[in-house]
Amino acid sequence: MRTTKHPETDQSPYLNAEEIQQFQHIIGVCQWLVVLGRFDINYAVSSLSCFSSAPQKRHLELAREIMGYLRKYPKQGYWINPLPPNTPSDYEVIAIKEDFGYQCSYFQEEINPRFPTPLSSELEITIFVDADHGHDKVTGISITGLLGFVGSTPVIWSSKRQSSIQTSTFGDSPR
């Protein structure tokens, strides 16, 4: 019987020393690839990396599935594109135009006169944020993902376990 994709619920046997080394090697390579721009595997790698000290058979299988995905889609990544991202119409768009001039009105930016003139207008900044509420089936901890673009070029990405547990999206913490 195949277990779920939630590695925290795995009940398979623990790996031997050689398999642990292989698992840790795969996770290390994948973490390096995330830094290089393969943020499409960030979520899976961060979920599996929690088990690096005592991985189980299913964890190794899932790590190998990540490597299979990378082999199947080798040319994924990002490229420099100044145009705004094509956002599907069903996404909620929140336009924020904040002016902090009242806080720093007495500051004057000194621009070096030798700087070249800009070749284009300002680029649009777009940030996508989402959370998988209660992702961890054992602890109930959620995972938050963030993806930030300048134009259509991703410049920051993150997938992180939240530090506290909430029973609902807008719920009060128990006192």
N, C-alpha and C positions, 0 to 999 in steps of 0.2 A: 504494500500500500504506500502510495506517495504522500508525503507529509505536505503541509501547507507551506506557503512562501514566507510565513512569519518565522524567522529563525529562533525567536525566543521560546516558541512552543515545541521545539524539536525534542524528541525523545530517543533519537538514534544513538548508537554507541560512540564513545569518545575516540578520537583518532590516536594512532600510535605516533611516536616521535618523528618518523619520516613524513607522515601525512601532515602533521602539525606544521612542519617546516614548509611543505608545499603550500598549505593553506596560507600561512603568513607571507610567503613569497608572492602568491597571487594577489593578496590584499595590498601588499606594499606596492606592487607594480600598478595596480588599479588606482591607489591613492596618488601616485605620481602622475598617472594619466589624467586624473581629475584636475590636478594643478596645471597641467599642460593645456587644458581646455575641453576635456571630455566630461563636461558636467552632466551629461545625460546618464552617467552611471553613478553619480555622487550619492544618491539616495540609497541604492543597493549596497554600495561599498561601505557607507557609514553604518548601515544596519548590520552588516556582517562583521565589520571590524571590532564590534563590541565583544566578539567571541574569540579573539586572537589568542588569548592565553589558554583556553580550553575548548577548542572547536570540536564539533561532532561530525559524523559522516555526512549528514544532510547539509551542514554548513559548507563542507568542501564541494559537494555537488552543486550548491548554489553559486559558489565562487567560480567553479568551472563553467556554469551557465553564463556568467558575466563575460568570461573569456570567449565563449562561443558567440555571444552577442557582438563583442568587439571584432571578432573574426568575420562575422556576417556583415557588419556595418563599419568597415575600416576608415572610410573617408568622412566620418562625422566630425564635428568640431564647430569652429566659428570662423567668420571672415569679417573683414572691416567693411562696413556699409553705413554711410552717413544718413540714409533715408530712415524715417520712423518705421518701427516694426508694423507688420500687417497683423493687427489684432482682430480676432473674430468679433463679430457684432454682438454676440451674447455675453461678452465680458463686461463687467461693470467698470466704467471709466470714471475716475474721480480726478477732476482737474484741480490742481493746487497751484495757486499763484501767490506765494507768500512774499511780502516785501519786508525785509528786515532793516530797511533804511533807518527807521526810527531808533533802532538800537545802536547803529554804527554810523550815524549821520556825520560825525565829526572825523571819521577816518577818510583819508584820501589815498587811493591806490596809486603808487608810483609805477608808471609803465616806462620801461626802458625805450628811449626813442629809436634805438637800433633794432628793435624787434620788427619782424616783417609784418606787413598788413595781412589780416586774415583773408584766406582764399574763399571762405564760405561764411554763411550766417551761422548763428548759434545752433548747436545740435540739440534735438529733443531728448530728454531723459525720461525713460519709462521703467517702472519697477513693478514686477509681478510678485505677489506674496500669497502663499496658501498654506494650509495646515492639514495634516491627516489626524483628525481628532481621535485620540485613544488608540493610536496605531499599535503600540506594544500591548499584546493580548495578556501579558502577565502583570505588568505594572500599571497599565493604563496611560502611560506617558505618550504625549502627542509629538509629532515631528513637524517642524515648520520649514518650508522651502522659500527661498528668495532668489529672484533672478533680476538683475539690473542691466539696462541697456543704455548706451549713448548712441543715438541713431538706432540702427539695427544691430549694433555690435555689442555682444554681452561683455560687460566689464567686471561684474561681480556676481557670484553665485554662492549659495549656501544651503545646506540641508542639515538641520540640527535638532537633536532631541531637546524638548523643552525641559526646564529645570523643575517644574512643579506640575501637579496633576490637577486638572479642573474637571468638574463633573458636567459642565456645559460650556458652550462658547462664551456666554456672558454671565456665567454663574458667579455667585459669591463663594469665597473660600470659607470652609468651616472654621468657626472660632473656637 
